Structures are given as C-alpha cells and as structure tokens.
Amino acid sequence: MSSLADRVLSEVKLQYPDAAECSIVDESNGCGARLHLTVVSDSFDGMPLLKRHRTIQNLLKERGLFEEIHALQIKAWTTSQWEKKKGNE
C-alpha cells in the first residue's frame, strides 16, 4: 500500500494535470500526520487563495483522504506567482 502522501499527490495530480509543479513533503516520517503540498497551476488564475485551498481540501474530502491528515499546509499558486517566488529566492 502506498503512503498517505503518495495517495494525496496522486489525486491532486489527477485533478491538476496541467500543473507546472505538484509536489508533497511528508514531515511525519511516513504516517501523513504533517504534509506540505505545493500545486502550481494556471487554473488558479483569478481564484482567491482561500478558494484554492478549499478546492483542494474538498477534493481530498471527496476521496476520503482528508480525515487521515492531521496537518496540511497548502501552497496553491499560479505559474506567474510561482515564477516570482522563485525569482525572489
């Protein structure tokens, strides 16, 4: 069986196949208690940040994964926001 992080990432990639970046970091040594998800997609263009987060959370709820996660940090950016962020590092 794959880890919770792997299952979350798989569902998010299916929802955002055009994502320029889609990655997850499990900071809980595999149990999925603390996940950091980054999704970069132009489908977020014009969408408020809170709606982006809720859209991803609702997807995970529909797939029965959200209840297994103790803490989820979501970074949901458009491609242009991502490029600006990378340029500032």
N, C-alpha and C positions, 0 to 999 in steps of 0.2 A: 504494500500500500504506500502511496506517495505521501509526503508530508503535507501538513495543512498549508504551508507556504506555497508549495508546488501546485496544490489544487486551486488556491486563490489566484495565483498567477495565471494558470491555465484558463480559468473562467474570465478573467479580466482581458486576456489576450484575445479570446473569442469575441468579447463584446467590443473591443477596440482593435480590430485587425490592422488598421492604418496607423497605429501608434508609432511615433518616431522612437519612443523609449517606453519600455514596460518592464519594470524590474521590482523585485521584492527582496528585502533583507529580514531574516528571522533572527532577532536578537535574544531569543529564548532557548537557544541550543536545540531547536527542532520541535519543541512542543507547540509552537504557534501562539504562545501567550502574548508575544510582543512583536508585531510586524510593522515594517516600514514599506509602503507601497508607493512607487512613482509611476505615473502614467502621463505621457506627453502625447496629446492628440489634438488636431485642429477641430475635432468635433466639440471641444470645449469652448470654441470661439464664441464670444458673446454671452456665455453662461456664467452667472455669478459663482464664486468659489464655493459657497455653501451648497448650491445646487449640484455642483460637480461631485462634492463629497457624498451628498445624499444619493445621487445616482449610483455611485459605486457601492455604497453601503446597501442600497436596495437590491442591487444585483446579487451581492453576496448573501443577503437575507433570502432572496428567491431560490438560491442554490443550496440553502441550508448550511452555509459556511460561517455566517456572521456570528452565530451563537457560540461557536468554538473559539473565537478570538477574544482574548482578554483586552488587548490594546492594539489599536490600528492607527498608524499615522499615515495620512494620505497626502501625497503631493500630486495634484492634478493640474497640469499646465498645458497651455497651447504651445505650438512649436516656437513661436516668436518669444514667448515668455521664457521658455527653456533656453533658447539661444542667448537671451540677455543674461540669464542666470549664469550660464557657463562662461560668458564673457567677463563677468564680474569676479570670477574666482581666480 
